[in-house]
Amino acid sequence: MGERSAARMPRGGLRWLLLLGCLCALALCSSGTSPGFVGRITAPGLDYARQVAVAGLREKLARLVLPDFSGSLHVRVFGQVDYHFGRLTIQSFQLPNSAVAPVPGVGLRLTITNAFTSLTGKWKVRKRWLRDSGSFDLKVERISISVTLRLGSGPAGRPTVSTSNCSASISDVDMHISGRFGWLYNLFHRSIESAFREAMEGRVCDEVRSSVSTKLQPFLHTLPVTANIDKVAGIDYSLVGPPVATDSSVDLALKGEFFSITHRSPAPFSPPTMALPEAHDRMLYFGVSTYFFNTAGLVYYTAGALTYAITDDMIPKDIQLRLNTTSMAALIPQLKLLYPNMAMKLRVSPSSAPALAITPEMLSLQPLVDVQAFAILPNSTLAPLFIIGVSTTISAQVSVNATKIYGSLKLGRMMMSLKHSDVGPFSVQLMEALINFSAAGILMPQVNARLAEGFPLPLPDDVQLSSVFLRLQQGFLLFGADVRYG
C-alpha cells in the first residue's frame, strides 16, 4: 500500500465517501465556471512532467530514421562527382538541459538546449574511373528545440493537447570521413553537413509532433470523463473548460458531480467558489467542494439507496431485547394486544437528502433520519407501528494512499422524538437503547466494512500518487499529492 494521510469528517453514508473517488482526474484537467472539483498543477508538477516527457523524447530521437543523401557536385579538374551518404545510425542522443513553463492563454512551452548526438554511416563516390567508399562519423552539437503545447478540452470534456509551434536549430555539425582521397571529400563535406542539418532539424520536429499525437494525447484519453460507481450512480468529472495556464501553474476545473444512472437531471444547487491556497510544495493540489459530496447524497437519497432494514436476525443472540412484539411489549404494552407474538422490522431512512458542511475545523454531516417500525403479519405484510425521528452528527476519517481512498465513520450522540404512532403514545427514551445499538452495532459496521475496501482513484494509466495529505478548508477539502509515473 502507499503512504496514507487522514482528515477528520463527520457523517455521510455508505456512498458518501465514494465522492472522493474522482480525485485524480485532476492530474490533467481544466478550468471553467462553477466546478465541483478544481485542481492545480504547480511548478514542481510541471517539472516532473518535463522529466518524464524529455526521457521519452530522448528514447524516440535515439531511434530517429534519417534519409540518405545523394547528389552530384562539380569539382574543379574532376568535373561532376556523384556521391551517396546513407545507412545513418544514431549512436546516442542526449538532452542535458531542458525547461518547461506555462504560456498564459495557450498552455506550455518546452525548451531544450545544448542537446547533442553522434551518428555513423556509409558513403561512396563515383566519377567514371574514380570509385571509393567507406564510413563516416558525424557529431551534432548545440541542438536547440522549442515546442509549444496548446491545452484544451474536447466536445465530451476530455483534455486535449496539440503542438501549436515547434522549432529546432543545430549550431555545430562536424563530419569525419575515412577514405583514400581525403582532400577530395573535404571539397564537398560542407554541403553534406548543411543538407544533414536541414534534414535533421525537420525530422526532430516531426518526431516531437508524432510523440504528442501518438503518445501524449492517447495518454490523456486514458482519463475517463465519467465513471459508473454502481447501479445507482456515476461520477461526471469532465472538464468544464480548457486548462488555464498562469505564470506559475496550470489551473484545472472539473464538473465534479454525481448523477443518477437511470435518470440524469441537473442538481438544484450550485457549486461554491473555491480558491486554492498559494502552496507549491506538492506537484498537484485539488479542491473537492461540498457540491461534489452533496450531489452524491441527493442521487442516493432520491434512489432510495440510503434506506436500510433491520430485522431480529441481525441482532446478536446475547442481546436480551429482541425485535418482536413480545419483547417490545415491555416498552410498549399496546403491542401485545394489537399484534401478539409477531416479528418486527425497522426501516431506517433519511427524511431528506444529507448535506455536508466543510469548515477548517471539521467535516460535518447532520442527517435527519426516520426510524419506522412495522409488525410483520402472518401473511408477510407490514403493519405500521410508529415513526421515531432521529437527529445526529456522524464524524468520519478519510485517508488516501497511492491509488485508493478510504474512510471510516463514527456515530455521534442521537436525539430522538416520536413523530407518529399507530399504537398510542409511549416514551421514545425506552427505545433509545435498541436504536442506538441498531445504528452503532449493525449499520455502521456494514458501512465501515465497505469503506475499508477503498475506492480506486480515477488516475490515468501508470500514474500513482505519493506524499498525500488532506486538509479542511472553508467549503471544500484540499488534497495535495506528488505523482509517480510508470
Phi, psi and omega in degrees: 000172176255186176297141175246147173227146190230154173222147182279141179213131172275141173023153175199255179177180184307320184267352188300322184277353173300334184304324181291349183300352178273344204316337189262347178316325188309330189312346183217019198265226196204193184223151181183199183265146175048056175278151171271348183223129173233156180213163178216128171263115186274178178304316176299324178293318177295323180292323177294319177299322177300314181300315180295317182295317182293322177298318178293321179294322179299317178297321182291318180292330178294341177256016182301134177256120181253149183285159171287156178241122179227152178172191179227144177230145176269120180245128180303142182080313183275333184082215183285130177238126178271138180225158175213125175241123184209189181054045180288129181232123178282126178275323177198157176217113185249137178237076190288329185236124179210159179207152176231143181212141175295147174243102184309132179083352183236294184165250185225151173235126176253127178238140178232130181231157177057030174287157179207158180210162175227144183224159170232162179191183180241149180224164170201148176232156182213134176209086182044266185278347183255122175223140178203157178206166180174206181239167176214154175243143183227127175247128180240121185231165180055052174274132177239136181229134175227125180226134177252127181255125177267122180263141180203191177223141181275180182302327181271006181085015177277148176290144178232155176214141179213160179270112180269340180198139175214135176220145178222138178222145181237125182270319187233127173230125182232119182249134174243121185248129175265143180162169184285331186249062184303320181299329180287319182294327180296342180287335182233004182292333178294324176295322178294317179299319179295317179295321180294318180302314182296317181293319183289322178302318178292320182291326179299312180292328175299318180291323177297311180299321179296319180297320180295315185281329184258344181243303187289312181296315175299326177298317178298329181285350174285353176268105182289152179271343174221156177215131175280126180272316180200199181286349183262312193227157170227170179242133174256110175238041174286159178288142175263003177178171180292157175303147179249112178274128175251189181294334186229001184201176170240119182265144191233152175214131180240156178298316173058060188216136171277147178221157179282135178294324186268332183211096183275129178212155182292148178290147181277015178216163186249157178292146174284164176284135178239134176237110180290140179292158180280071179251145185221013182273353173244158181287325183230144171228136180233145172244122180249111190273169176299333178301317180301312179292317188285334173293329175295313179302319180294316182297312183288326177295313181298325180280354182077014184280352178262013179261132182235149177247139178236127178236170186298327182291350177271351181264129181307148184295335183278357176278124186291319181282119182258161181267072175209165186290332179294311180291320184285348180295337176294334179263325182228090186304330183298335184298321183295329181279317185279320186222071183292137173053048179239146174289159179235161176224141172250133175249119183252120182210146176291144179276351175204166179298131180294144181234127182266141174238135179238125174232167178299340182270326186197161172253116188231141177225125183237079184286150170256121189238141173256130173250107182256130181257143179228149165265135180268109184288162180305329179272013176076001174283163185253131175254120182293139181248305181195165176231126176249127175273135182233131171240143182200172171239130179246125177259160181210160173242128180249135177223155183224139170239206189295328186226349185227162174240139185235166176202161172213145184248150177226124184279134176268187181292138183254139175251132187236151175210148179278115181269328181197144177219133173260003182235022179089169182288150174201166181277122180292338179300331178293335180268354189300316183298316181294316182291320177300315180295317181300319181287309185283327186264343183242303185290311185297319176300324177297315180296312184293328176297320178292316182294329181292339177290335181081160178234130184294138174281138182282073180269152172299164182304138173066019178249132175229158180258151176216167179050048186278143170218155175236140180215139180274134176236175179286109177089355180202163177259124179268131184233122179237147182197156165264173187234141169239134180241136176098000000 
